[in-house]
Amino acid sequence: MQISLIMALTDIIIVSILIYYGLLLLRATRAMQLILGIVFIAIILNLAYTLSESLGFVMLSWILKNTVSIFGLSLPVILVIIFQPELRRFIGTLGTRRNLFRGAFNLFEISYLSQTAIEEIVKSIMILSQSRIGALIIIEREISLEPFLETGVRLDSQISYELIVTILTPPSLLHDGAILIKNNKLVGARVILPLTDNLSISKDFGTRHRAGIGITEESDAISLIVSEKDGRISLSVSGKITTNLTSSEVREMLTVMCKARREKKSEL
């Protein structure tokens, strides 16, 4: 009896956690609004059917009953359509992750950027900010961004602030879109990225910021954004954005998130 009670409580706790994190994931998306709309429609239909039955409206009851039945049968298809972006994002994450279990079993620190590369990126960001040149720099980490790289121009260059500033400064043919950095290499420019669907994002953010947030929702990438309007520097990761950053704050955040190893003094 006691074991059954413990199992029942465990079952309730697990389901509650799943529901909580599911709602947390959807709370700021259009999918959440659609779900609330479906719930509202279902409640109205059931109330209308109950009322028509109590009043003896035979034909109206029959119509409402069949409408509710059809609605219930088609609900799985409706949910798949509603959650299509979330499902695509989840499946895409699984498909592009290089090794799902590497982090759990790898005893050595993974380095996505060297400290020298970070210094070059920070320097370019400061120059672009002071000149009020809009910029979007994406740093790939564990999840591959190869599908997005296909939308831009492939490069294979060493990271330098001169190259980054040159690419992103108009009238360069590559200034529009994002720069993609991977494993201490500048691998792409003019890359097109998906925009975020998060409805809680500030109206002050334009397409560049929304693209920078969007790619971090679909991957574990880091986005660095420079506002063309006021030179404000922002960093986005995991769908969250931090604005009004200084060069030292950007350097510190990149060093922590990219797990950069310090190089020999002779190389700095």
Secondary structure, DSSP 8 states (H G I E B T S, - for coil): -HHHHHHHHHHHHHHHHHHHHHHHHHTTSHHHHHHHHHHHHHHHHHHHHHHHHHHT-HHHHHHHHHHHHHHHHHHHHHHHHHTHHHHHHHHHHHHHBS-TTHHHH--S---SS-HHHHHHHHHHHHHHHHTT--EEEEE--SB--HHHHTTSEEEEEE--HHHHHHHHSTT-TT-SSEEEEETTEEEEEEE-------TTS-TT--HHHHHHHHHHHHSS-EEEEE-TTT--EEEEETTEEE-S--HHHHHHHHHHHTT-----GGG-
